[in-house]
Amino acid sequence: MQEKTDFLFELYTEEIPAFYQINLIREWKTKLPQKLQENLIPFESMEVSGTSRRVYVIIKNIAVLQTLISEEIKGPPRDLCFKDEKPTTALNGFAARAGVAVESVEFREIDNKSYACATSMRGGKRSIEVLPAIFEAMILEQKFPKSMRWADRSMSYARPIISYMALMGKNHEKFNGGIWETFLPKETTAPVLYEENVIIKVEEPSAYKKSLLAHNIVVNADERKELILKQLSKVAVQGGYSVIENDHLVDEVNFLVESPAVISGTFDAGFLTLPASVILSEMEKHQRYFGVTDAEGKLSNHFLVVTNGDISQKESVDNIRKGNEKVLRARLSDGAYFFKEDKKCSLASRVEKLSAIIFHEGMGTMFDKKNRLNQIARTLIKLSKKDFSSYLSKVDQCADLLKADLTTLLVKEFEHLQGEIGSIYAADDGVDREIALAIFEHYLPRNQNDLFPQTPLGVLFSMADKIDNIFSGFALGKEPTSSQDPLALRRQTLYLIDILIKEKIHLSFHALTESIQNFYSAEKGMNSRISAEKIWDFISGRLATIFEKEGFDKKLVRAGIISGGDDIYNIFLKLTALKDFKSDPDFSAMMVAFKRMYNILNEFQKKEKGYKLPHSVTESLLAKAEERDFHARAGAFQGLTSSIDPSLDSYKNIFKFIAESKAVIDHFFDNVMVMDSNPAVRDNRLCIIEKMVLPMKKLLDIAYLQ
């Protein structure tokens, strides 16, 4: 029976940015088990976690020895293995690669030809001999947004590596070779920073977390996060308020501390006259504090700080509290000054200042952009099959104010509040409520978990803004590549698609392009007018990605998109209707049948170039019941698809009709010879097939069907 034990690896570094370390741990959880499997090292379970300064791996019941396996290896053909009855370089090289003597190579018949073959043994080494290379690969392959070099080392990492610990069972191991020659192994792990002289001895892997916990270090990220949430809730309840939820902040703070403790602080209630978003931004973005609300749900002048270390001493707690209150007071004072200065003039008076802010080099200023947004919004009102017409009178003022807050001091300080600040200032100025809301909503959604615009005016300008961003990017030649997307056009496109679908908006993309492409002309610094087809290919590619992630067959998705026109919501309805039929065996069989009919027509046209089939079927030539039934079915199919009401039910009815056509089509091909010796009969039957195929081509591109 294979001997097993537990294994611990800890990599100790200088403090690494929170989300660098979070991504590293996530990737190691996936990649490390794969590498162990590839290297024939069985194990029972694995725990990967850490803090900002350490990542650790505990492997339960890891095999002391690699699994030993035999592999059959095929080599060069026999005629290349010998020359003058002596082994050639090819044979010697194959034997060396297989790890066997030349005399042990066998020759076997494979596909009527003799090849050199050998049985090679792989594995069987001590796992501890293989693990150093595995962990070296994990470290060197890890990618960070930014890396650094230190001392005279050639390798780079997010932050300098200080030491490592490797513990196989109760034996502390020294890794040899590669990067390990420059790092000393430790039999102790470092404590929190304020206890540099404390030694934490780890006797065995299972004792690792307990050993650190004895010094108040909660090394497991999930356990530490749970502790932070409990402490936040406890302190909030004691103070009579509620913590404002912020998952992103919790995750970040979790990787700023190793020994979490929560204390509360206060700021001058006079600052509550500032917009709540400004106060929370000062606390959350700059200081990593948690805001709280009072019993009425209003923002309180209290805040919570997650600190690192022992808070049992009142004097220490008071010092920490006073220090944080002092810093926050300075930050809020800056915010109050910016707010006061901003309010000296109205939002409308700021519009002209947009001329001083560049949108993109070559695409003019933000003043130019707000003018384009006005024109695009008007175009959308005209072209979309959703009634926005009642908002036409508000378009000019809304377009003017959308970007005006970019000139404010608060937005210059808190860029992520653009739109929100403008909405607040507009409301304070007495601007129409729908316009004020649209100023905020036209940026939505900003990320995957964000809200969508809720008002018609917000929806209208959210689409306009994203359309302008996409068209501007392509006009400047900055469209996404496989490795780069400098203007985040993929994200903008996905959100535009989401809005069109969510709001059930029918819109012809090519009609839109025709109407607005003159806004992106050579006078703006571009070489030529934008390519509508290029942008549509990109947008439809994003649409395909959405449906493929939903589990749709790629060919079926492509077939639906390519033949689906340029109305994104209409394509969505069609592909959604397909969900009910993608697993129906009759429908699948009909896809094959349509491909067969399509190929019959194609082959005939290739053979008889320029030959014209009759426009209509001659019923007197329908000698068999099967072709009469087929003709009737084709006629019904044409009628069903002649004027499709773009609705989910309409497409479902059409696809149901297709599935129910299987018996009729089968009987036709089983009992009727299409390519009859009589040309008139042949052409008549081909005409029926064509009248079945043509409506189908409007639904799905038959060339992509199975």
Secondary structure as the mmCIF struct_conf table of DSSP 4:
data_model
#
loop_
_struct_conf.conf_type_id
_struct_conf.id
_struct_conf.beg_label_comp_id
_struct_conf.beg_label_asym_id
_struct_conf.beg_label_seq_id
_struct_conf.end_label_comp_id
_struct_conf.end_label_asym_id
_struct_conf.end_label_seq_id
STRN STRN1 LYS A 4 THR A 13
BEND BEND1 GLU A 14 GLU A 14
HELX_LH_PP_P HELX_LH_PP_P1 GLU A 15 PRO A 17
HELX_RH_AL_P HELX_RH_AL_P1 ALA A 18 GLU A 38
TURN_TY1_P TURN_TY1_P1 ASN A 39 LEU A 40
BEND BEND2 GLU A 44 GLU A 44
STRN STRN2 SER A 45 GLY A 50
BEND BEND3 SER A 52 ARG A 53
STRN STRN3 ARG A 54 ALA A 63
BEND BEND4 VAL A 64 VAL A 64
STRN STRN4 LEU A 65 LEU A 65
HELX_LH_PP_P HELX_LH_PP_P2 GLN A 66 LEU A 68
STRN STRN5 ILE A 69 PRO A 77
HELX_RH_3T_P HELX_RH_3T_P1 ARG A 78 LEU A 80
TURN_TY1_P TURN_TY1_P2 CYS A 81 CYS A 81
STRN STRN6 PHE A 82 LYS A 83
TURN_TY1_P TURN_TY1_P3 ASP A 84 GLU A 85
STRN STRN7 LYS A 86 PRO A 87
HELX_RH_AL_P HELX_RH_AL_P2 THR A 89 ALA A 98
TURN_TY1_P TURN_TY1_P4 GLY A 99 GLY A 99
BEND BEND5 VAL A 100 VAL A 100
HELX_RH_3T_P HELX_RH_3T_P2 VAL A 102 SER A 104
STRN STRN8 GLU A 106 ILE A 110
TURN_TY1_P TURN_TY1_P5 ASP A 111 ASN A 112
STRN STRN9 LYS A 113 ARG A 122
BEND BEND6 LYS A 125 LYS A 125
STRN STRN10 ARG A 126 ARG A 126
HELX_RH_AL_P HELX_RH_AL_P3 SER A 127 GLU A 141
BEND BEND7 PRO A 145 LYS A 146
STRN STRN11 MET A 148 MET A 148
TURN_TY1_P TURN_TY1_P6 ALA A 151 ASP A 152
BEND BEND8 SER A 154 SER A 154
STRN STRN12 TYR A 157 TYR A 157
BEND BEND9 ALA A 158 ARG A 159
STRN STRN13 ILE A 161 MET A 168
TURN_TY1_P TURN_TY1_P7 GLY A 169 LYS A 170
STRN STRN14 ASN A 171 HIS A 172
BEND BEND10 GLY A 177 GLY A 177
HELX_RH_3T_P HELX_RH_3T_P3 GLY A 178 THR A 182
BEND BEND11 PHE A 183 PHE A 183
STRN STRN15 PRO A 185 PRO A 185
BEND BEND12 GLU A 187 GLU A 187
STRN STRN16 THR A 188 THR A 189
HELX_RH_3T_P HELX_RH_3T_P4 LEU A 193 GLU A 195
TURN_TY1_P TURN_TY1_P8 GLU A 196 ASN A 197
STRN STRN17 ILE A 200 LYS A 201
BEND BEND13 GLU A 204 GLU A 204
HELX_RH_3T_P HELX_RH_3T_P5 PRO A 205 ALA A 207
HELX_RH_AL_P HELX_RH_AL_P4 TYR A 208 LEU A 213
TURN_TY1_P TURN_TY1_P9 ALA A 214 ASN A 216
HELX_RH_AL_P HELX_RH_AL_P5 ALA A 221 GLY A 239
TURN_TY1_P TURN_TY1_P10 GLY A 240 GLY A 240
STRN STRN18 SER A 242 VAL A 243
HELX_LH_PP_P HELX_LH_PP_P3 ILE A 244 GLU A 245
HELX_RH_AL_P HELX_RH_AL_P6 ASP A 247 ASN A 254
TURN_TY1_P TURN_TY1_P11 PHE A 255 LEU A 256
BEND BEND14 GLU A 258 SER A 259
STRN STRN19 PRO A 260 THR A 266
HELX_RH_3T_P HELX_RH_3T_P6 ALA A 269 THR A 273
BEND BEND15 LEU A 274 LEU A 274
HELX_RH_AL_P HELX_RH_AL_P7 ALA A 276 SER A 281
HELX_RH_PI_P HELX_RH_PI_P1 GLU A 282 GLN A 287
HELX_LH_PP_P HELX_LH_PP_P4 TYR A 289 TYR A 289
STRN STRN20 PHE A 290 THR A 293
TURN_TY1_P TURN_TY1_P12 ALA A 295 GLU A 296
BEND BEND16 GLY A 297 GLY A 297
HELX_LH_PP_P HELX_LH_PP_P5 LYS A 298 LYS A 298
STRN STRN21 LEU A 299 ASN A 308
BEND BEND17 GLY A 309 GLY A 309
BEND BEND18 GLN A 313 GLN A 313
HELX_RH_AL_P HELX_RH_AL_P8 LYS A 314 ASP A 342
TURN_TY1_P TURN_TY1_P13 LYS A 343 LYS A 344
BEND BEND19 CYS A 345 CYS A 345
BEND BEND20 LEU A 347 LEU A 347
HELX_RH_3T_P HELX_RH_3T_P7 ALA A 348 ALA A 356
BEND BEND21 ILE A 357 ILE A 357
STRN STRN22 ILE A 358 ILE A 358
BEND BEND22 PHE A 359 HIS A 360
TURN_TY1_P TURN_TY1_P14 GLU A 361 GLY A 362
BEND BEND23 MET A 363 MET A 363
STRN STRN23 THR A 365 THR A 365
HELX_RH_AL_P HELX_RH_AL_P9 MET A 366 LEU A 383
BEND BEND24 SER A 384 LYS A 386
HELX_RH_3T_P HELX_RH_3T_P8 SER A 389 LYS A 394
HELX_RH_AL_P HELX_RH_AL_P10 VAL A 395 LEU A 401
TURN_TY1_P TURN_TY1_P15 LEU A 402 LYS A 403
HELX_RH_3T_P HELX_RH_3T_P9 ALA A 404 THR A 407
BEND BEND25 THR A 408 THR A 408
HELX_RH_AL_P HELX_RH_AL_P11 LEU A 409 GLU A 413
HELX_RH_3T_P HELX_RH_3T_P10 GLU A 415 LEU A 417
TURN_TY1_P TURN_TY1_P16 GLN A 418 GLY A 419
HELX_RH_AL_P HELX_RH_AL_P12 GLU A 420 ASP A 428
TURN_TY1_P TURN_TY1_P17 ASP A 429 GLY A 430
HELX_RH_AL_P HELX_RH_AL_P13 ARG A 433 GLU A 441
TURN_TY1_P TURN_TY1_P18 HIS A 442 TYR A 443
BEND BEND26 ASN A 447 ASN A 447
TURN_TY1_P TURN_TY1_P19 GLN A 448 ASN A 449
HELX_LH_PP_P HELX_LH_PP_P6 ASP A 450 PRO A 453
BEND BEND27 THR A 455 THR A 455
HELX_RH_AL_P HELX_RH_AL_P14 PRO A 456 ALA A 475
TURN_TY1_P TURN_TY1_P20 LEU A 476 GLY A 477
BEND BEND28 SER A 482 SER A 483
TURN_TY1_P TURN_TY1_P21 PRO A 486 LEU A 487
HELX_RH_AL_P HELX_RH_AL_P15 LEU A 489 LYS A 502
TURN_TY1_P TURN_TY1_P22 GLU A 503 LYS A 504
STRN STRN24 SER A 508 SER A 508
HELX_RH_AL_P HELX_RH_AL_P16 PHE A 509 ILE A 516
HELX_RH_3T_P HELX_RH_3T_P11 GLN A 517 PHE A 519
BEND BEND29 TYR A 520 TYR A 520
HELX_RH_3T_P HELX_RH_3T_P12 ALA A 522 LYS A 524
TURN_TY1_P TURN_TY1_P23 GLY A 525 GLY A 525
BEND BEND30 ASN A 527 SER A 528
HELX_RH_AL_P HELX_RH_AL_P17 ALA A 532 LYS A 549
TURN_TY1_P TURN_TY1_P24 GLU A 550 GLY A 551
HELX_RH_AL_P HELX_RH_AL_P18 LYS A 554 ILE A 562
TURN_TY1_P TURN_TY1_P25 SER A 563 SER A 563
BEND BEND31 GLY A 564 GLY A 564
TURN_TY1_P TURN_TY1_P26 GLY A 565 ASP A 566
STRN STRN25 ASP A 567 ASP A 567
HELX_RH_AL_P HELX_RH_AL_P19 ILE A 568 LEU A 578
TURN_TY1_P TURN_TY1_P27 LYS A 579 SER A 583
HELX_RH_AL_P HELX_RH_AL_P20 PRO A 585 LYS A 607
TURN_TY1_P TURN_TY1_P28 GLU A 608 GLY A 610
HELX_LH_PP_P HELX_LH_PP_P7 TYR A 611 PRO A 614
BEND BEND32 HIS A 615 SER A 616
HELX_RH_3T_P HELX_RH_3T_P13 GLU A 619 LEU A 621
BEND BEND33 LYS A 624 LYS A 624
HELX_RH_AL_P HELX_RH_AL_P21 ALA A 625 THR A 641
TURN_TY1_P TURN_TY1_P29 SER A 642 SER A 643
BEND BEND34 SER A 647 SER A 647
HELX_RH_AL_P HELX_RH_AL_P22 LEU A 648 GLU A 660
TURN_TY1_P TURN_TY1_P30 SER A 661 SER A 661
HELX_RH_AL_P HELX_RH_AL_P23 LYS A 662 ASN A 671
BEND BEND35 VAL A 674 MET A 675
BEND BEND36 SER A 677 ASN A 678
HELX_RH_AL_P HELX_RH_AL_P24 PRO A 679 LEU A 699
BEND BEND37 LEU A 700 LEU A 700
HELX_RH_3T_P HELX_RH_3T_P14 ILE A 702 TYR A 704
#
